[in-house]
Amino acid sequence: MYYKRIRELREDNDKTQKEIAELLNTTQQHYSRIENGATEITADRVVILAKFYNVSTDYILGLKDTQKD
């Protein structure tokens, strides 16, 4: 489920996969695989994305339906 959330967050914030890949210090191709659910995301990258988008890690992971705690 997280891959759907991170795609929605990226699109809602008008960011490209390349921009987010750079934030996560990876390639666009690797980030694309994360967004497609083909590659798992690491915990440290979930934290980076949560801080960047100002949402909770629980929201990204699909444990909560609201973006904030």
LINSUL-V589570 format. One record per backbone hydrogen bond with DSSP energy under -0.5 kcal/mol. NH is the residue of the N-H (numbers start at 1). CO is the residue of the C=O. If there is no record, write none. Layout:
# LINSUL-V589570
nh=NH co=CO
nh=NH co=CO
This chain:
# LINSUL-V589570
nh=4 co=1
nh=5 co=1
nh=6 co=2
nh=7 co=3
nh=8 co=4
nh=9 co=5
nh=10 co=6
nh=11 co=7
nh=12 co=8
nh=13 co=9
nh=14 co=11
nh=15 co=10
nh=20 co=16
nh=21 co=17
nh=22 co=18
nh=23 co=19
nh=24 co=20
nh=25 co=22
nh=26 co=21
nh=31 co=27
nh=32 co=28
nh=33 co=29
nh=34 co=30
nh=35 co=31
nh=36 co=32
nh=37 co=34
nh=38 co=33
nh=39 co=33
nh=46 co=42
nh=47 co=43
nh=48 co=44
nh=49 co=45
nh=50 co=46
nh=51 co=47
nh=52 co=48
nh=53 co=49
nh=54 co=50
nh=55 co=50
nh=56 co=67
nh=60 co=56
nh=61 co=57
nh=62 co=58
nh=62 co=59
nh=63 co=58
nh=64 co=58
